[in-house]
Amino acid sequence: TSALASLMAGTVSTACGKTAVTGKIIGGKNTVDKRWPWQAGLLYQGMFICGASLISDYWVISAAHCFQMSHKPSDYKILLGYYQLEKPTSYSQLAAVYRLFIHADYNKHYYQESDITLLQLYRPAKFSDSIRTVCLPEVNIQLLDLILCWITGWGMVNDQGEWGQELLPTPRTLQEAQVGFLDNSFCESILKPPETINQTIAIQDGMLCAADFLAGKSVCRGDSGGPLVCKLNDTWYLMGLASFSTPCEKPIGPGIFTKVSYFNQWITEKQKSSPNPDPSTAPPEEKPPALFSFNSLGNVHKPRNFLVLVASQTFLLLLIFLWTMGL
């Protein structure tokens, strides 16, 4: 009844995890406009650097490693309602950041542990079919129940183009790929560094491992901090934040994601500790930019020197992926 009333009133549903686009998603490259309305982009001093997700009208979530160049909220802006970075529309928004909450344990004991940051906005997001929130999962949600899971972002195509990276072609359309979860201990064995590398890699309880070995899709530079979402009971949940991976080139290795449900209490505590700001104190609103100068280098950390044991294990990984997808 409430949904019908909203439709008749011409209002936009504010329920989390719902999209205006329905129907089966066919995996691939470019996504469809309005399919992932919680997808956000992070700008550092006007330059696109990372992905993010809208979790409420005032709050956005991303990865901690995206904020290592500065901890000043004024250095960052949030893109909302973008499908193509070069072509903002009438519903696109550029949001000023009021406060940053970078997890105190980030990278403290293990590589990329607690890779999570909350951003509080000066003004509430204006919801539309292109701007909606994603749901946060419960702690006890079972990964085995999550068959339909996707990663999205505007990151590099691969690490083999000019200057070592290949950017998305113009007009920088949002990308998507379906992924399946892998066992953390198995993933850790794949990412084990050579003995000559003095760095501890441990896939902790606060991390998830996922991959798409069939289509050869992976998180890449610029995707970091972006969402890994899964559909359960017709609702999309934010299960992970892109943290790090092997280099996004053939052969594709797994990606490691911050496990959002592991940090539910931390998220709640930070949100309760910071009331919404007075909008009159916000800086002047700015026109959403068309991003032609695209750069996602510098603050996306990936273990390039790790041994990716896929040459002899490709078939095994493929079987595991098929099993996780329920095929």
N, C-alpha and C positions, 0 to 999 in steps of 0.2 A: 504493500500500500504506500509506504513512504517513498519507495523508488518511483512508483507511478506518479505520486504527487510532485516529486522533484522534476520529473520529466514534463508534466503538465505546466509547471511553473517556469520551465525553461532554465532551471538551475543545474549546476554540475555536481554530481555526487562527490562527497568528500571521503567516502569509505576508502580505506587503504587497500592496496593490492588489486584494484579493479582498473581495467582499461576500456577505452571506447572501441578498440579493435578486437573482434572476436574471430573464431575460426582457427583451424589448425595452422601451426607455424611450421613452415618448411625451412629447414636449416640452410644457411648459405652465407651470403656476404652482406649486401645492403639490407637493412631492416626496413620496415614499413613505418611511415609517419604515424605517431600517436600510439605505437605498440608498447613502448617503454616510457610512459609519461613521468616516471620518477627519475629517469636518467638526468644527471646534472654534470656540468663541466666546471673545473676549477681553474681560475686564472691567477697567475702570479705576476703582479705589475703589468697586467694587460696581456700576458702571454699564456696560452693554453698549456697546462702541464699534466693534469690528471682528471680522472673521472670521479664522480661522487653520486650520492643518491639522496633524494628528498624523503624524509621520514615523518615530517609534520610540517605545518605551515611555517614554523619558525626554525626548523632544525634540518641540517644536512649532515651526512656522514661520509667519511672518506678514510684514506690510509694515512698513518702518521708520517710515513717517509716522504709524503708529498709536501711536508711543511718544514723541512730541515734547512731551507735557505733563510727563513724568517719565521718568527713567532708573532709578528705584528698583524692583527686582524686587518688593518687598513691596506696591507700589501696584497690582499686576496679579494676576489670577487667570484660569485657563483652564477653560472649560466643555467637558466631554466627554460624549458619549452623549446629547445633546439633539436632539430632533426639533421640539418646540414649546417656545419659551422660557418660556411660562407654566405648562408642565406637565412638570417633571422627573419621571423615572421611577426605578425601583429600580436601574437600571443607569447612571443619570446620575452624573457625578463633577464635583467642584469641586477643581481642582488648584492648589496653591501653586507659585509660580515661584521657582526657586533662583537662576538667573542669566539675564541678558539679553545678547545679542550683537547690537548694532545696527551695521550695516555702516558703516565709517569714511568711505566715499565717498558716503554718502547725500546727494543734493541738492547735491553739491559743485560740479560744473561744469555740469550740465544739470538741467532740471526733473525731479525724481523719479528721478534715476539711482540705481542700487544700492539700490532700495527693498525691503530685505529685512532681517529680524531673526530670529534663533534664540532660542528660549526653552528653558531646561533646567528640568525639573520636580524638585521635592523628592522625590517618590515616583513609582514607575513606574505608568503607566496600567494599569488592570485591564481586560484585553481581554474582549470579548463580541461578540455579533453586532452590537451597536450601537457598539462602540468597536474600531476596527481602524486599521492604518496604511496610508498611500498610498505607492506606490513613487516613488523619485526617478529621473528619466530619465537615460540616458547622454548625454554631450555630443553624440555623433554621431547621435542619433535624428532621423529625417527628418519634418518637419511634414506633408509630402504624404502620409505613411502614416497620418496621424492624422485619420480622418474623423469619428469619434464623440467629440466634445469637449463638455464641459459646465461651466457656472459655477453655483455654489450660494452661498446666503447668506440672512441675515435682515435685509437692508438695507431702506431706504425703498422704497415702491412707486413713487413719483415725486417730483419736486421742485416740485409744484404745489399741494400741500395746504395746510392751515392752517400758518402760520409758514413757508410756502414748501416744506414737505415733508409727505408723507403716509406715516404709519407703516403697517407691516403690520397687518392686522386681527387681533384676538384669535382664537386663542391664539398668534399669532406663529409660524406654521408655516414650516419651512425651504422656501425657494424654489429652483427650478432652471430653467435655460434652456440649450438647445443653441446653440453658437456655431461659427463657422468662422473660420479665420485669414485675415488680409489682409496684403498686402505692406507692409513697414514704410515704404518711401518714399511709397507711396500714402497711407498713414495719416497720415504727417507732413504731407502737403499739405492734408489735411482739417483737421488741427488747427493749421494755421498761424495765428498770432495777427494781429490788425490791426496796422498800422504804428505806431499810437499806443500799443501795449502793449509795454513794454520787457522782454520775457521770452523766453528762448530755449527753443523746443520742438524737441527732436530725439529721434527714436525710435532709440535706441542698440541695439547688438548684444545688450545685456542686457535687451531688452524684446521683448514680443510684442504684436501688434495683433489683436484679434478682435471680432466683432460678430454680432448676430442681427437682420438687417434685415427678415427675413420676419415674425417674430412680434413685432418691436419690443421685444426684451428687452435690458437693459443692466445693467452693474454700477451700483449706486447707493450713497448714503450708508449706511454700516454693512456693506456687502459688502466693503469694502477689506480687503486682507490675506487674503481668502478664496481658495479654490482654483479653478483652471481645470484640469480633469483630462481626460485622453484615454485611450481604451481601445485597447490594442494586444495582440494575442495573448491575449485574455481576461484581461488585467491592466490595472488603472488606474494611470496615471502622473500625477504632479503636474507639469504643464507650466508653469503660471503662477500668480502671486499678483496679485490685483486691486490695481492701483496708482492709476490715475486715469482719468477719462473726461470726455466732455462731459456737461452736465447731463442726468440721466436723465428726460427728458420728450420728447414728440413734437416734431420727428422725432428718432429715435434715432441717435446717432453711435456711433463705435467705442469700445471700451474698451482701455486699455493695461495690460499685465500684466508683472510682473517675470518674466524668463525663468529658470526655476529651474536648468536644466542649465548655464547660463552661470556659475553660482555654485557648481558642484559642489565644486571644490577648496576654496573658502572655507568651505563647510558642513563638509566633512571635517576641515579644520584646526581649526575651532572646537570640533567635537565631540571630537576627540582631545586638545585642550588642557584639557578640563574633565572629570575623572572624575565618575562619578555620586556624588551626595552621600550621606552617612550618613543614612538615614531618621530616625534618632533625633534629628537636629538640626532636623527639619522642624517647622513650626508645627502646632498641633492641627488635625486634619481637620475640615472644616466641611460641613454639610449642603448639598447642591446647591440653590440658591435658585430660586424661581419668580419670573421677571422680569416684573413688571407695569409698572414705571417704565422704559421703554425710551427710550434716548437715544443716538444715534450721531452727534451733532454735534461740531464743534470740531476734530477731528483727521483728517478725511477731506478731502483736498485735491483740488479739481477745477477745471480751467481754464474758469470760467464765461464769460469774455470772449472766448473763441476763436471764430473764424468756423467754423461747421459748414456746409460747402457742400453741403447735401443737397437743397435746393430744386430745383436744376438737375441734380443728380447722382443722384437717388434710383434711377432706372432702371439707371444704370451700376453703382451699389453692389449692387443686387439681383442683377444678372447675375453680378457677381464673387462674391457670397455663394453663389449657386447653383453656380458653378464650384468653389468651395472645398469645398462639401458633396458634390461628385461627382454632382449631379443632372442 
